[in-house]
């Protein structure tokens, strides 16, 4: 994956970075918010894009 398209997803409850994904930054200006499974919380939580 290209580093400029790579974004980190952080759990909103425990603040662990559990996922990396890519995003087209030219088309999508706002930050990603996805509901994903957190290994540390052991449940599905909202994950937000971090810097």
N, C-alpha and C positions, 0 to 999 in steps of 0.2 A: 504494500500500500504506500502511496505517496504521503510524505509527512505533512504537506500543506493541506491535504484533505482530511487528515486524521483528527478526530475529536475524542475527548475522554468523557465518559458518562459516570457521574457520581451519584451514589444513593443519597436521597434527601433525609433519611433517618439516621444512618450510622456514618455517613460521609466517607465510605470506602469507594475507591475507583475500581469498579468491577468489569467494565466493558469499554472497548475502543471500537469506534465505527467511523465510517467515512461520510462526508457530507459535501455537496456541491455548494460552496460558499458564495458563488456568484448568483445562484437562483434563490437560495434560502438564507435570508439575512438574520432571522431571529434564532434563538438558541433552541436546540432540540430538547424535548421532554418525552420520554418513553417509559412505559410501565414494563419493568423487567424484573427477573428473579434475582434477589440478593443472597449470596452465599452466606454472608455474615448474619443477616437478619432472619434468614430461612423463610422468607415470604416474598411475594411480589410487591414491590414498592416503586414509587416514581423515581426515575433517574434523570438528572438534568445535566446538560452539557457544561463542562468547566473549561477554563482557559488552558 
